[in-house]
């Protein structure tokens, strides 16, 4: 890599020192040298990012394929005297199995008064474990539904619910990129298809303090606001976690550098990476 950069720089300098060439020839040769330098520098520049937003590529998703599925269980919303009725979108724990917990959820998904929800949350927290916050609207358990169309390496129910082919997940595991995943219970109809596994991404990172939304003092709701740029607080970002969510924006998925590198090197389909600001 360093040799390539040096060769590109030397060739560019030599061109400038040569006797006058025609304007067009000089332009062509300079363009080739600069293109060579850019090709050498691009991997270095892109490797500087620690975090990447990961999302569907919008080419196949919703056009050439679709997944209509819901998670096995879900928590109701909450009703606050200050905020009204609300629930969080994007908190998903597919690995949580409520069937063996002994916890009974309300039959209706209508928002609960704050005190009732807090009682339910205390019971569910024992099942979720300490790493999985209990929030109104959280979904958990495997996806159940139907899938149609042609799928690439990644598949999406929506932009915050990622799945991958079982073989892709196994390959990630084999190179040390370990992500908890659960096989989705999807009906592909008459078409045979490799199983899809939903990736679990826990809410870990936080927004930079200046970008963080206000919190309701009564129910704890984070009052969302439109951000021109998402900036992650460096102190909250654990770069060893392959895939995580932002606590205040759980619909945003964040991949670490090794996962992003693997996706790019293997040219995995149906996924887009965008460098994020960690400061």
C-alpha positions as CSV (number, residue, x, y, z in Angstrom):
1,X,0.0,0.0,0.0
2,X,2.7,2.5,1.0
3,X,4.8,1.5,-2.0
4,X,1.8,2.1,-4.3
5,X,1.2,5.6,-2.8
6,X,4.9,6.5,-3.2
7,X,5.0,5.3,-6.8
8,X,1.9,7.4,-7.6
9,X,3.4,10.5,-6.0
10,X,6.8,10.0,-7.8
11,X,5.1,9.6,-11.2
12,X,3.0,12.7,-10.6
13,X,6.1,14.8,-9.8
14,X,8.0,13.4,-12.8
15,X,5.1,14.5,-15.1
16,X,5.3,18.0,-13.7
17,X,9.1,18.1,-14.3
18,X,8.9,16.9,-17.9
19,X,9.4,19.2,-20.9
20,X,6.1,20.8,-22.1
21,X,3.6,18.3,-23.3
22,X,0.4,19.1,-25.2
23,X,-2.3,20.4,-22.8
24,X,-4.5,17.4,-23.5
25,X,-1.7,14.8,-23.0
26,X,-0.7,16.5,-19.7
27,X,-4.3,16.4,-18.5
28,X,-4.7,12.7,-19.4
29,X,-1.5,11.6,-17.7
30,X,-2.2,13.7,-14.6
31,X,-5.7,12.2,-14.4
32,X,-4.3,8.7,-14.6
33,X,-1.8,9.4,-11.8
34,X,-4.4,11.0,-9.6
35,X,-6.8,8.1,-10.1
36,X,-4.0,5.7,-9.1
37,X,-3.4,7.7,-6.0
38,X,-7.1,7.8,-5.1
39,X,-7.3,4.0,-5.5
40,X,-4.4,3.5,-3.1
41,X,-5.7,6.1,-0.6
42,X,-9.4,5.1,-0.5
43,X,-9.0,2.0,1.7
44,X,-6.9,4.1,4.2
45,X,-9.4,7.0,4.3
46,X,-12.4,4.7,4.7
47,X,-10.8,2.6,7.4
48,X,-10.6,5.7,9.7
49,X,-14.3,5.5,10.6
50,X,-15.1,3.4,13.7
51,X,-18.9,3.3,13.1
52,X,-21.2,3.0,10.1
53,X,-24.9,3.4,9.8
54,X,-26.2,0.2,8.2
55,X,-29.4,0.2,6.2
56,X,-31.2,-1.4,3.1
57,X,-30.0,-0.5,-0.3
58,X,-33.5,0.2,-1.5
59,X,-32.8,-1.6,-4.8
60,X,-34.4,-4.9,-4.1
61,X,-36.1,-4.3,-0.7
62,X,-39.8,-3.6,-1.2
63,X,-39.4,-4.0,-4.9
64,X,-38.0,-7.5,-5.7
65,X,-38.8,-9.0,-2.3
66,X,-40.8,-8.3,0.9
67,X,-41.2,-9.8,4.3
68,X,-44.5,-9.5,6.1
69,X,-43.9,-10.6,9.6
70,X,-44.3,-9.6,13.3
71,X,-42.4,-10.6,16.4
72,X,-44.0,-13.2,18.7
73,X,-44.5,-10.8,21.6
74,X,-44.6,-7.1,22.2
75,X,-45.0,-4.8,25.2
76,X,-47.9,-2.2,25.1
77,X,-47.3,1.5,25.1
78,X,-47.7,3.7,28.1
79,X,-49.9,6.7,28.9
80,X,-48.4,9.7,30.5
81,X,-50.2,12.8,31.9
82,X,-47.5,14.9,30.3
83,X,-46.7,13.1,27.0
84,X,-50.0,11.3,26.3
85,X,-49.9,7.7,24.8
86,X,-46.5,6.6,23.3
87,X,-44.3,3.7,22.5
88,X,-40.8,3.2,21.2
89,X,-40.1,1.9,17.7
90,X,-36.9,-0.1,17.1
91,X,-36.3,-1.9,20.3
92,X,-36.3,-5.6,19.3
93,X,-35.0,-8.7,21.2
94,X,-35.5,-11.7,18.9
95,X,-33.5,-14.0,21.3
96,X,-35.9,-13.5,24.2
97,X,-38.3,-16.4,24.7
98,X,-41.3,-15.5,26.8
99,X,-43.0,-18.9,26.6
100,X,-40.8,-20.4,29.3
101,X,-40.8,-17.4,31.6
102,X,-44.2,-17.6,33.3
103,X,-44.8,-13.9,32.5
104,X,-48.3,-13.1,31.1
105,X,-48.7,-10.1,28.9
106,X,-51.9,-8.1,28.6
107,X,-54.2,-9.4,25.8
108,X,-54.6,-5.9,24.5
109,X,-51.8,-3.7,23.2
110,X,-53.6,-0.5,24.3
111,X,-51.3,1.9,26.3
112,X,-51.2,1.2,30.0
113,X,-51.2,3.8,32.8
114,X,-47.6,4.4,34.0
115,X,-47.9,2.5,37.3
116,X,-49.3,-0.6,35.5
117,X,-46.6,-0.6,32.9
118,X,-43.9,-0.3,35.6
119,X,-45.2,-3.4,37.3
120,X,-45.2,-5.3,34.0
121,X,-41.7,-4.0,33.2
122,X,-40.4,-5.3,36.5
123,X,-41.6,-8.8,35.7
124,X,-40.4,-8.7,32.2
125,X,-36.9,-7.3,33.1
126,X,-36.1,-10.6,34.8
127,X,-36.6,-12.3,31.4
128,X,-34.9,-9.7,29.3
129,X,-31.8,-9.6,31.5
130,X,-29.8,-6.5,32.5
131,X,-28.4,-5.7,29.0
132,X,-31.9,-5.3,27.5
133,X,-33.8,-2.2,28.6
134,X,-37.6,-2.7,29.0
135,X,-39.3,0.1,27.2
136,X,-42.9,0.6,26.0
137,X,-43.4,-0.9,22.6
138,X,-40.5,-3.3,22.7
139,X,-40.8,-6.4,20.5
140,X,-39.3,-9.8,21.2
141,X,-39.2,-13.4,20.2
142,X,-38.7,-14.7,16.6
143,X,-40.3,-13.2,13.6
144,X,-43.3,-15.1,12.3
145,X,-44.8,-14.4,8.9
146,X,-44.3,-14.8,5.1
147,X,-41.6,-13.8,2.7
148,X,-41.9,-13.4,-1.1
149,X,-39.4,-12.6,-3.9
150,X,-35.7,-12.9,-4.4
151,X,-33.4,-12.2,-1.4
152,X,-29.7,-11.3,-1.4
153,X,-27.3,-11.6,1.5
154,X,-29.3,-9.2,3.7
155,X,-33.0,-9.0,4.0
156,X,-35.2,-6.4,5.7
157,X,-38.7,-6.3,7.3
158,X,-38.1,-2.5,7.6
159,X,-35.0,-0.3,7.8
160,X,-34.4,-1.2,11.5
161,X,-35.1,-5.0,11.3
162,X,-32.2,-6.8,9.5
163,X,-31.9,-10.4,8.6
164,X,-29.2,-12.3,6.8
165,X,-28.9,-15.7,5.1
166,X,-28.0,-18.5,7.5
167,X,-24.8,-19.1,5.5
168,X,-23.8,-15.4,5.8
169,X,-24.3,-15.5,9.6
170,X,-22.2,-18.7,9.9
171,X,-19.4,-17.0,7.8
172,X,-19.5,-14.0,10.1
173,X,-19.2,-16.3,13.2
174,X,-16.2,-18.1,11.6
175,X,-14.2,-14.9,11.3
176,X,-14.9,-13.8,14.8
177,X,-17.7,-11.4,14.1
178,X,-20.2,-12.7,16.6
179,X,-23.8,-11.5,16.5
180,X,-26.7,-13.1,18.3
181,X,-29.3,-14.1,15.8
182,X,-32.5,-16.1,15.7
183,X,-34.0,-18.0,12.7
184,X,-37.1,-16.2,11.5
185,X,-40.2,-18.4,11.1
186,X,-41.0,-17.4,7.5
187,X,-43.2,-19.1,5.0
188,X,-41.6,-18.8,1.5
189,X,-44.5,-20.5,-0.2
190,X,-43.7,-23.0,-2.8
191,X,-40.3,-21.5,-3.3
192,X,-37.4,-23.2,-1.5
193,X,-35.1,-20.7,0.3
194,X,-32.2,-20.7,2.6
195,X,-33.3,-19.8,6.2
196,X,-33.0,-16.1,7.2
197,X,-31.8,-15.2,10.6
198,X,-32.7,-11.9,12.3
199,X,-29.8,-10.1,13.8
200,X,-30.1,-8.8,17.4
201,X,-28.8,-5.3,18.0
202,X,-29.0,-4.0,21.5
203,X,-29.3,-0.3,22.3
204,X,-25.8,0.6,23.6
205,X,-24.5,3.9,22.0
206,X,-25.8,7.3,22.9
207,X,-26.0,10.6,21.0
208,X,-23.5,13.3,21.7
209,X,-24.9,15.3,24.7
210,X,-25.6,18.4,22.6
211,X,-27.7,16.2,20.2
212,X,-29.6,14.2,22.9
213,X,-33.3,14.8,23.3
214,X,-35.0,15.9,26.5
215,X,-36.4,13.3,28.9
216,X,-39.8,13.5,30.4
217,X,-39.4,13.7,34.2
218,X,-42.6,11.7,34.7
219,X,-42.4,8.7,32.3
220,X,-38.9,8.9,31.0
221,X,-39.9,9.4,27.3
222,X,-37.1,10.8,25.2
223,X,-38.7,13.6,23.1
224,X,-37.3,13.1,19.7
225,X,-36.1,15.9,17.5
226,X,-34.9,16.1,13.9
227,X,-31.1,15.9,13.6
228,X,-29.2,17.1,10.5
229,X,-26.3,14.9,11.5
230,X,-26.2,11.9,13.9
231,X,-23.2,12.2,16.2
232,X,-22.4,9.4,18.6
233,X,-20.8,10.1,22.0
234,X,-17.3,8.4,21.9
235,X,-17.5,7.4,25.6
236,X,-20.6,5.4,24.9
237,X,-19.5,3.6,21.8
238,X,-18.0,0.1,22.2
239,X,-16.2,-0.6,19.0
240,X,-16.0,-4.3,19.8
241,X,-19.7,-4.8,19.4
242,X,-20.4,-5.7,15.7
243,X,-24.0,-4.3,15.6
244,X,-25.8,-2.0,18.0
245,X,-28.5,0.6,18.2
246,X,-28.5,4.2,19.5
247,X,-30.5,4.4,22.7
248,X,-32.2,7.7,21.7
249,X,-32.7,6.6,18.1
250,X,-33.2,2.8,18.1
251,X,-34.3,2.7,14.5
252,X,-30.7,3.6,13.6
253,X,-28.4,0.5,13.3
254,X,-24.6,1.0,13.9
255,X,-22.0,-1.5,12.6
256,X,-18.4,-1.5,13.8
257,X,-15.4,-1.3,11.6
258,X,-14.8,-5.1,11.3
259,X,-18.4,-5.8,10.3
260,X,-18.3,-3.0,7.8
261,X,-15.0,-4.2,6.4
262,X,-16.4,-7.7,6.0
263,X,-19.5,-6.5,4.2
264,X,-17.4,-4.5,1.8
265,X,-14.7,-7.1,1.1
266,X,-17.3,-9.8,0.5
267,X,-19.5,-7.4,-1.5
268,X,-22.6,-8.5,0.4
269,X,-25.8,-7.5,-1.3
270,X,-28.9,-5.5,-0.2
271,X,-27.1,-3.4,2.4
272,X,-25.6,0.1,2.5
273,X,-22.9,1.5,4.8
274,X,-22.5,5.1,5.7
275,X,-19.7,6.4,8.0
276,X,-20.9,7.9,11.2
277,X,-19.4,10.7,13.4
278,X,-18.1,9.4,16.8
279,X,-16.8,12.3,18.9
